[in-house]
Amino acid sequence: MAKITRRNFIKTTGAASAVGLVGFPQISAAMKHGGGKKVVVVGGGIGGATCARYIKMADAGIDVTLIEPKANYHTCFMSNEVLGGDRPIDSIKFGYDRLASEGINVVKDTVSAIDTSAKKVTTSGGKTMAYDRCVVAPGIDFKYDLIEGYDAKVAMKVPHAWQAGPQTATLLKQIQGMKDGGTVVICPPPNPFRCPPGPYERASLIAKYLQENKPKSKILILDSKPKFSKQGLFVQGWKKLYGFGTDNSMIDWVDATQTDNGIAKVDAGAMTVTTKFGDTHKADVLNVIPAQKAGKIAHMAGLTKGDWCPVDKGTFESTIAKGVHVIGDASIASKMPKSGYAANSQGKVCAAAVVAMLNGDEPGTASWINTCYSIVGKDYGISVAAVYRLGKDDKGGQLITPVKGAGGLTPKDASAEHLRREVGYAHSWFNNITRDVFG
């Protein structure tokens, strides 16, 4: 692993196939076993759909049921390109027909309860399903109570758009309808949250759209953090493309020291946001992204400790409920970010572990991979990549930690051609991972 160069890593994970890089060798070895067991996967996002598909590929005899309330899933990754006017929203929409054609029982319903003692899942539609192992991939929920005047209903007008789909379309319409000279205010959440670079890519691509269509407009980022993911690379791009740091900058970033760690209040009627310092800012378009926690069903099923779900890092089995695995954004996965690629990687590792356990085998040694692309502007992409392995922390506990020498960041002295290729790699990665997940 240590001999993997960043260039080859990006070429492999971006321009080549995302299938099989993590978990697949272990899964292939499991194909010789029989099945006959039942697995219920709760949640059809990136982690859940990946896990369901790879369990079925590994052992066709296992009865795999995927429960998801939505007919289609919109990926959060590449949704910022929708907001920048560079991608139609239908291009990030995926259904479950191909998973069903591969023998997975896809149930369109909402899970209302998980009885971890009786090993049964109940849906709001009245179905009860027994399982031998359950995989919970609930994604995120929002801590609305931390912001006065902001809740799920208000978010229909002041969208967070942090679960892609209808709110992405709403925010896009607001940006397109804004007058030239208007201000877009973006309020990123505190750590930890889904897609750490996402708010700053969003600011970048909205700035690109405004530069091309409404050049007198501005973007104001009111942050709850003193620093953010890939900050040096973003700032470098903002300086080059949007005049960051000058009097004519299209993007202004206000850090946590100037907001007192975020915003305190939203007035949807007046379209204002007030920081914890008491400063009030008027917006023409307001994008508030609240603090986050594990999806609702994880809390209802008692799988959480605080906001997130503790798991055995090697198998993603819950440390609270035996026979239940939690993957994706909801899990506590040490130094892995809460990202789509991380969820995909965790889904494969979890699938391998579930198949092994159901067949009476020991799970193999886990490893993971993550690449996070961000598009800053036209022909200007940046990325961070890492390979992860299971280790131990100072107290002897499990820790998912990056492998030194594998992966890395886009170089600060990257050429224009390198930055252009990063955009191409990002698009290739998107095509590959969505095919890997949804068939």
Phi and psi in degrees as a GROMACS rama.xvg file:
@    title "Ramachandran Plot"
@    xaxis  label "Phi"
@    yaxis  label "Psi"
@TYPE xy
-64.4334  -18.5223  ALA-2
-88.4113  -2.63742  LYS-3
-70.9321  122.326  ILE-4
-84.3882  157.07  THR-5
-63.3512  -38.4588  ARG-6
-61.784  -47.922  ARG-7
-67.3438  -34.4556  ASN-8
-60.6667  -49.3168  PHE-9
-64.0588  -41.9829  ILE-10
-62.0714  -39.3937  LYS-11
-70.0927  -47.4203  THR-12
-82.8039  -22.9223  THR-13
-97.4599  -56.8656  GLY-14
-89.0261  -20.4873  ALA-15
-98.7981  -159.639  ALA-16
-86.8989  140.349  SER-17
-81.8619  -12.0488  ALA-18
-72.0239  132.341  VAL-19
86.0222  -1.87493  GLY-20
-68.2143  -31.6506  LEU-21
-130.597  127.339  VAL-22
89.9929  -30.2212  GLY-23
-62.5423  -40.7346  PHE-24
-58.9174  -39.2475  PRO-25
-66.4633  -40.4536  GLN-26
-65.1523  -42.2956  ILE-27
-58.9945  -40.0292  SER-28
-64.1929  -26.4423  ALA-29
-80.3313  -10.211  ALA-30
-67.3797  -17.4391  MET-31
-75.1231  -14.1422  LYS-32
-84.5586  161.212  HIS-33
-86.0954  175.195  GLY-34
-121.455  -119.057  GLY-35
90.9544  -5.8509  GLY-36
-95.2161  166.319  LYS-37
-114.305  129.535  LYS-38
-122.137  129.4  VAL-39
-110.891  124.204  VAL-40
-105.966  122.602  VAL-41
-100.732  109.667  VAL-42
108.916  122.038  GLY-43
-105.846  30.6849  GLY-44
-77.2734  -160.569  GLY-45
-61.6708  -48.6506  ILE-46
-65.1881  -48.0953  GLY-47
-65.8782  -45.7484  GLY-48
-65.7866  -40.2763  ALA-49
-59.7156  -48.3855  THR-50
-62.6849  -45.5408  CYS-51
-59.324  -45.5689  ALA-52
-65.1248  -42.3533  ARG-53
-75.5565  -28.8543  TYR-54
-63.4206  -45.7499  ILE-55
-67.1764  -37.9291  LYS-56
-65.3019  -35.649  MET-57
-73.9637  -38.3324  ALA-58
-147.799  96.4386  ASP-59
-62.8703  -17.6167  ALA-60
-78.789  -13.2079  GLY-61
-79.0109  131.837  ILE-62
-81.8003  109.03  ASP-63
-109.294  123.258  VAL-64
-116.208  128.843  THR-65
-111.571  121.579  LEU-66
-108.657  122.235  ILE-67
-147.648  127.998  GLU-68
-72.5733  -24.7323  PRO-69
-93.4771  144.222  LYS-70
-73.2781  -28.2469  ALA-71
-135.287  149.953  ASN-72
-113.478  130.472  TYR-73
-100.802  125.421  HIS-74
-72.9268  138.54  THR-75
-71.8215  -39.161  CYS-76
-67.7466  136.429  PHE-77
78.0539  -1.52847  MET-78
-69.1584  -25.1391  SER-79
-68.5851  -26.9355  ASN-80
-67.0991  -30.8693  GLU-81
-62.4315  -45.859  VAL-82
-66.7589  -27.2434  LEU-83
-84.0454  -0.231919  GLY-84
79.7687  14.2114  GLY-85
-103.512  -1.14932  ASP-86
-152.897  131.734  ARG-87
-70.0686  147.805  PRO-88
-65.222  -28.8985  ILE-89
-66.5119  -17.6176  ASP-90
-74.5774  -13.1916  SER-91
-107.787  14.1109  ILE-92
-104.405  131.042  LYS-93
-136.351  140.685  PHE-94
-104.989  -172.592  GLY-95
-116.835  11.345  TYR-96
-61.9611  -39.4922  ASP-97
-69.1636  -35.8839  ARG-98
-63.8567  -41.106  LEU-99
-63.2903  -37.8537  ALA-100
-68.4283  -18.3631  SER-101
-90.7491  7.5102  GLU-102
98.6268  7.08168  GLY-103
-87.8084  132.559  ILE-104
-81.6821  102.16  ASN-105
-93.3068  120.566  VAL-106
-114.16  119.425  VAL-107
-86.6238  97.2754  LYS-108
-166.123  170.54  ASP-109
-110.473  129.386  THR-110
-75.2445  124.832  VAL-111
-102.204  -20.4689  SER-112
-160.742  148.505  ALA-113
-127.383  115.029  ILE-114
-92.21  97.7667  ASP-115
-73.3312  -18.5726  THR-116
-79.4462  -47.5917  SER-117
-83.3909  -8.39229  ALA-118
57.8438  57.1126  LYS-119
-137.183  142.682  LYS-120
-113.339  133.078  VAL-121
-116.598  140.443  THR-122
-110.683  161.029  THR-123
-67.5854  -18.391  SER-124
-82.7128  1.80867  GLY-125
95.7705  6.15683  GLY-126
-87.684  145.346  LYS-127
-125.632  127.522  THR-128
-126.477  127.332  MET-129
-82.6825  152.42  ALA-130
-142.242  155.097  TYR-131
-91.4381  -36.4858  ASP-132
-140.641  143.383  ARG-133
-121.444  134.592  CYS-134
-112.507  122.789  VAL-135
-108.928  120.167  VAL-136
-128.837  73.1906  ALA-137
-84.4854  -5.24083  PRO-138
67.1059  -146.625  GLY-139
-113.067  160.284  ILE-140
-129.454  173.294  ASP-141
-116.857  144.027  PHE-142
-94.7921  71.0581  LYS-143
-61.2185  -27.9759  TYR-144
-67.0741  -8.86301  ASP-145
-85.6801  -9.14864  LEU-146
-124.049  116.043  ILE-147
-62.9994  131.398  GLU-148
85.257  5.71667  GLY-149
-125.431  125.977  TYR-150
-150.365  -174.423  ASP-151
-61.9018  -34.8063  ALA-152
-70.1745  -44.7152  LYS-153
-63.5119  -32.0067  VAL-154
-65.1563  -13.287  ALA-155
-71.2273  -28.0233  MET-156
-97.965  -39.5362  LYS-157
-111.307  82.7406  VAL-158
-72.856  143.996  PRO-159
-86.1037  -33.2806  HIS-160
53.2618  33.8081  ALA-161
-98.7515  1.18894  TRP-162
-125.299  102.754  GLN-163
-61.5244  151.686  ALA-164
137.555  -126.939  GLY-165
-56.003  -40.1463  PRO-166
-69.8655  -28.9014  GLN-167
-62.4107  -43.9137  THR-168
-63.9915  -39.6271  ALA-169
-62.9597  -47.8369  THR-170
-64.0967  -40.2966  LEU-171
-60.2738  -45.2801  LEU-172
-61.7297  -39.0184  LYS-173
-65.9115  -41.9848  GLN-174
-64.8313  -44.3712  ILE-175
-66.8908  -30.4596  GLN-176
-86.356  -8.518  GLY-177
-68.5676  142.643  MET-178
-70.2377  152.968  LYS-179
-67.2347  131.077  ASP-180
100.79  -1.41755  GLY-181
-78.3649  173.073  GLY-182
-122.689  127.582  THR-183
-98.2174  121.427  VAL-184
-105.998  124.098  VAL-185
-115.279  129.479  ILE-186
-118.344  94.248  CYS-187
-69.6743  155.142  PRO-188
-85.4015  167.385  PRO-189
-74.6642  160.683  PRO-190
-71.096  152.409  ASN-191
-86.8869  151.398  PRO-192
-153.715  165.128  PHE-193
-63.7287  130.495  ARG-194
57.4969  76.4479  CYS-195
-52.8023  -37.1687  PRO-196
-83.0361  -6.32889  PRO-197
-55.7486  -46.3324  GLY-198
-61.4595  -29.0996  PRO-199
-86.5106  -31.0665  TYR-200
-66.0257  -40.9139  GLU-201
-58.7473  -47.0935  ARG-202
-59.5396  -40.3342  ALA-203
-62.8411  -47.8494  SER-204
-76.5915  -30.0626  LEU-205
-66.6904  -39.6149  ILE-206
-60.8078  -40.7953  ALA-207
-59.1653  -46.1465  LYS-208
-61.7711  -45.6993  TYR-209
-64.5085  -41.1399  LEU-210
-58.3194  -37.7085  GLN-211
-83.3892  -26.3533  GLU-212
-123.607  -28.8991  ASN-213
-140.635  66.9669  LYS-214
-66.0463  -12.4915  PRO-215
-87.7841  -1.12935  LYS-216
-85.883  167.058  SER-217
-135.004  158.989  LYS-218
-123.084  129.007  ILE-219
-116.03  121.404  LEU-220
-102.72  116.534  ILE-221
-104.238  100.039  LEU-222
-94.9492  153.244  ASP-223
-98.5286  2.44607  SER-224
-124.355  152.239  LYS-225
-80.6725  -16.0192  PRO-226
-154.567  168.388  LYS-227
-146.36  167.51  PHE-228
-60.8191  134.285  SER-229
57.5387  30.8409  LYS-230
-57.2301  -46.6176  GLN-231
-58.6034  -41.4429  GLY-232
-71.2605  -39.6838  LEU-233
-62.2222  -49.0552  PHE-234
-60.2204  -40.4419  VAL-235
-60.0271  -43.3532  GLN-236
-67.1071  -41.7298  GLY-237
-61.7576  -39.0751  TRP-238
-63.7463  -42.9847  LYS-239
-71.4104  -39.9546  LYS-240
-97.54  -32.2407  LEU-241
-127.736  11.8299  TYR-242
71.0131  24.7738  GLY-243
-56.5848  136.12  PHE-244
90.7253  -4.57778  GLY-245
-107.664  172.24  THR-246
-66.6673  -20.374  ASP-247
-104.997  20.5548  ASN-248
-63.6169  136.462  SER-249
-79.9869  -21.0156  MET-250
-120.538  128.284  ILE-251
-117.637  133.092  ASP-252
-115.24  123.608  TRP-253
-110.322  117.079  VAL-254
-87.2103  -179.841  ASP-255
-61.6803  -28.9236  ALA-256
-68.0915  -21.8392  THR-257
-100.785  -11.3882  GLN-258
-108.949  -4.88631  THR-259
58.9982  46.3528  ASP-260
70.7505  38.8526  ASN-261
121.283  -164.787  GLY-262
-105.281  151.51  ILE-263
-109.699  -28.3621  ALA-264
-149.492  143.592  LYS-265
-121.899  133.234  VAL-266
-115.454  97.4173  ASP-267
-66.7177  -30.8267  ALA-268
-68.072  -44.5493  GLY-269
-86.0742  -9.05809  ALA-270
56.4158  51.037  MET-271
-125.532  157.646  THR-272
-134.279  138.174  VAL-273
-116.44  128.566  THR-274
-76.5054  169.793  THR-275
-68.6172  -17.4972  LYS-276
-75.7483  -18.0664  PHE-277
102.224  2.18435  GLY-278
-77.7488  133.248  ASP-279
-109.423  134.649  THR-280
-124.124  135.323  HIS-281
-93.2626  138.543  LYS-282
-125.709  148.819  ALA-283
-89.1386  -35.133  ASP-284
-130.277  127.537  VAL-285
-120.586  122.369  LEU-286
-120.152  101.028  ASN-287
-103.826  121.271  VAL-288
-110.134  106.288  ILE-289
-73.4149  165.276  PRO-290
-58.8661  154.866  ALA-291
-125.966  163.085  GLN-292
-151.722  173.481  LYS-293
-61.3927  150.782  ALA-294
-55.0897  156.421  GLY-295
-52.8739  -44.4586  LYS-296
-64.3631  -29.6613  ILE-297
-63.894  -39.3672  ALA-298
-71.284  -42.5845  HIS-299
-62.5514  -34.2034  MET-300
-86.3596  -0.045317  ALA-301
72.4657  31.7939  GLY-302
-97.2039  2.01625  LEU-303
-105.519  152.317  THR-304
-126.826  102.435  LYS-305
77.5636  -130.154  GLY-306
-88.5416  -17.9283  ASP-307
-129.154  177.116  TRP-308
-107.996  115.835  CYS-309
-74.381  138.255  PRO-310
-139.245  159.409  VAL-311
-70.2207  120.914  ASP-312
-66.789  -24.9321  LYS-313
-79.9857  -24.9607  GLY-314
-127.087  -12.8637  THR-315
64.6527  19.7669  PHE-316
-72.4228  136.671  GLU-317
-58.9091  138.025  SER-318
-82.4924  -3.28351  THR-319
-100.536  -40.2292  ILE-320
-129.477  114.776  ALA-321
-65.2893  144.908  LYS-322
84.2766  -1.74887  GLY-323
-118.685  131.976  VAL-324
-114.024  143.357  HIS-325
-124.797  125.087  VAL-326
-129.262  165.568  ILE-327
84.1661  -156.517  GLY-328
-55.5309  -31.6629  ASP-329
-72.4209  -20.7811  ALA-330
-83.9852  156.057  SER-331
-93.0201  101.595  ILE-332
-116.246  40.7488  ALA-333
53.6779  -122.032  SER-334
-89.2567  3.55815  LYS-335
-74.6285  136.208  MET-336
-73.4055  163.643  PRO-337
-86.771  92.2856  LYS-338
-139.21  165.397  SER-339
-63.5981  -42.5796  GLY-340
-67.5489  -37.4154  TYR-341
-61.8305  -42.5625  ALA-342
-63.2003  -40.5551  ALA-343
-61.4647  -44.8187  ASN-344
-65.0272  -43.9349  SER-345
-64.8563  -36.8194  GLN-346
-60.6124  -38.2355  GLY-347
-71.0396  -43.5042  LYS-348
-62.236  -43.6414  VAL-349
-64.2753  -41.9105  CYS-350
-59.2677  -44.779  ALA-351
-61.63  -41.6927  ALA-352
-66.2502  -43.301  ALA-353
-62.6697  -45.8388  VAL-354
-61.6052  -44.1168  VAL-355
-61.5009  -47.0986  ALA-356
-63.5002  -40.2186  MET-357
-68.5262  -22.3311  LEU-358
-102.181  12.1925  ASN-359
75.4226  19.138  GLY-360
-103.195  163.829  ASP-361
-82.7653  135.112  GLU-362
-61.3478  146.474  PRO-363
-74.3368  178.706  GLY-364
-75.4929  124.993  THR-365
-82.1829  145.431  ALA-366
-146.59  158.405  SER-367
-139.085  168.034  TRP-368
-143.859  149.268  ILE-369
-151.273  134.582  ASN-370
-130.36  132.623  THR-371
-123.621  112.568  CYS-372
-95.1258  146.084  TYR-373
-135.552  132.651  SER-374
-101.257  120.43  ILE-375
-94.3409  -29.4326  VAL-376
-175.604  -170.31  GLY-377
-60.7754  124.224  LYS-378
55.9314  32.9573  ASP-379
-138.405  97.1271  TYR-380
-119.44  152.955  GLY-381
-135.307  161.546  ILE-382
-155.676  160.816  SER-383
-132.187  138.19  VAL-384
-135.814  147.14  ALA-385
-154.844  148.079  ALA-386
-107.445  139.539  VAL-387
-121.346  150.157  TYR-388
-138.152  165.234  ARG-389
-85.9371  126.067  LEU-390
-134.928  -158.398  GLY-391
-130.598  148.03  LYS-392
-87.1442  -174.063  ASP-393
-62.8734  -22.4997  ASP-394
-99.6801  7.20006  LYS-395
87.0813  3.71224  GLY-396
-81.2128  166.61  GLY-397
-69.8207  145.273  GLN-398
-148.2  125.812  LEU-399
-88.0766  118.202  ILE-400
-132.292  147.263  THR-401
-65.9523  146.452  PRO-402
-83.4016  123.614  VAL-403
-63.3781  134.919  LYS-404
89.2015  -7.35775  GLY-405
-107.084  129.554  ALA-406
86.4168  -147.729  GLY-407
130.876  -171.102  GLY-408
-109.094  157.647  LEU-409
-56.4079  129.905  THR-410
-62.6584  144.561  PRO-411
-67.0971  -23.3821  LYS-412
-99.2063  23.9506  ASP-413
-59.4701  141.622  ALA-414
-74.6151  165.725  SER-415
-59.6839  -37.1398  ALA-416
-66.2989  -40.5577  GLU-417
-60.4382  -45.5494  HIS-418
-65.252  -37.3311  LEU-419
-64.7367  -41.3423  ARG-420
-66.7646  -32.0575  ARG-421
-58.83  -36.974  GLU-422
-65.1049  -42.5794  VAL-423
-62.701  -41.063  GLY-424
-62.6662  -40.0686  TYR-425
-60.6924  -44.6761  ALA-426
-68.2758  -38.9146  HIS-427
-64.782  -43.1238  SER-428
-58.7984  -43.534  TRP-429
-58.8018  -47.2691  PHE-430
-61.7895  -41.5905  ASN-431
-69.9317  -44.8499  ASN-432
-71.2266  -36.8383  ILE-433
-69.3232  -32.9874  THR-434
-68.8681  -38.7418  ARG-435
-62.9813  -39.944  ASP-436
-78.6134  -48.6715  VAL-437
-103.636  -1.46334  PHE-438
